[in-house]
Amino acid sequence: MSSDSTPSAVAAAAPVTSDDRVVPLADLFRLLGDPTRLRIVLACVEQKRAVGAIAELLGLSASLVSHHLRLLRAARIVRAERQGKQVFYVAADRHISAMLGELLEHVAEPQADATDIE
């Protein structure tokens, strides 16, 4: 009998409310809670973009975009892909794209009555 000790198996075995699961998730939401960083990630979900293209699209300086991208890469929210001399940034994986897509849909839904308790 062998036990599965892969990171996903360990995470699945931990209670949803354990610090091992909640703290990294809170860190992720803290990073995405900054409107500038969130706009950068959303730009990278749409397509691969270079720092200069992101800066131009969002009206930011390239150095500010680079700073935010470093944080986002460290958190595995975006990844860099080198093509020749150019580096492009894209959402790290389908989880990031799907999560943001779902949250955008949630925000776009009409607001339900806040007094839903009867």
Backbone hydrogen bonds, N-H to C=O, Kabsch-Sander energy under -0.5 kcal/mol:
donor,donor_aa,acceptor,acceptor_aa,energy
5,S,3,S,-0.7
10,V,6,T,-2.7
11,A,7,P,-2.6
12,A,8,S,-2.1
13,A,9,A,-1.6
14,A,10,V,-1.4
18,S,15,P,-2.1
21,R,18,S,-1.4
22,V,18,S,-2.9
23,V,19,D,-1.9
25,L,21,R,-1.1
26,A,22,V,-2.8
27,D,23,V,-2.4
28,L,24,P,-2.1
29,F,25,L,-2.4
30,R,26,A,-2.4
31,L,27,D,-2.2
32,L,28,L,-2.3
33,G,29,F,-1.0
34,D,31,L,-1.0
38,L,34,D,-2.6
39,R,35,P,-2.3
40,I,36,T,-2.1
41,V,37,R,-2.6
42,L,38,L,-2.6
43,A,39,R,-2.1
44,C,40,I,-1.7
45,V,41,V,-1.4
46,E,42,L,-1.5
47,Q,43,A,-1.2
49,R,89,Y,-2.2
51,V,87,V,-0.5
54,I,50,A,-2.4
55,A,51,V,-2.9
56,E,52,G,-2.4
57,L,53,A,-2.5
58,L,54,I,-2.4
59,G,55,A,-1.1
60,L,55,A,-2.4
65,V,61,S,-2.2
66,S,62,A,-2.6
67,H,63,S,-2.1
68,H,64,L,-2.2
69,L,65,V,-2.7
70,R,66,S,-2.0
71,L,67,H,-1.5
72,L,68,H,-2.5
73,R,69,L,-2.7
74,A,70,R,-2.2
75,A,71,L,-1.4
76,R,73,R,-1.8
77,I,72,L,-2.9
78,V,72,L,-1.0
79,R,90,V,-2.6
81,E,88,F,-3.0
83,Q,86,Q,-3.3
86,Q,83,Q,-1.8
88,F,81,E,-3.0
89,Y,49,R,-3.2
90,V,79,R,-2.0
91,A,44,C,-1.4
92,A,77,I,-2.7
97,S,93,D,-1.7
98,A,94,R,-3.0
99,M,95,H,-2.7
100,L,96,I,-2.4
101,G,97,S,-2.3
102,E,98,A,-2.7
103,L,99,M,-2.5
104,L,100,L,-2.5
105,E,101,G,-2.0
106,H,102,E,-2.4
107,V,103,L,-2.4
108,A,104,L,-1.7
109,E,105,E,-1.1
109,E,106,H,-0.6
116,D,114,A,-0.9
118,E,116,D,-0.5
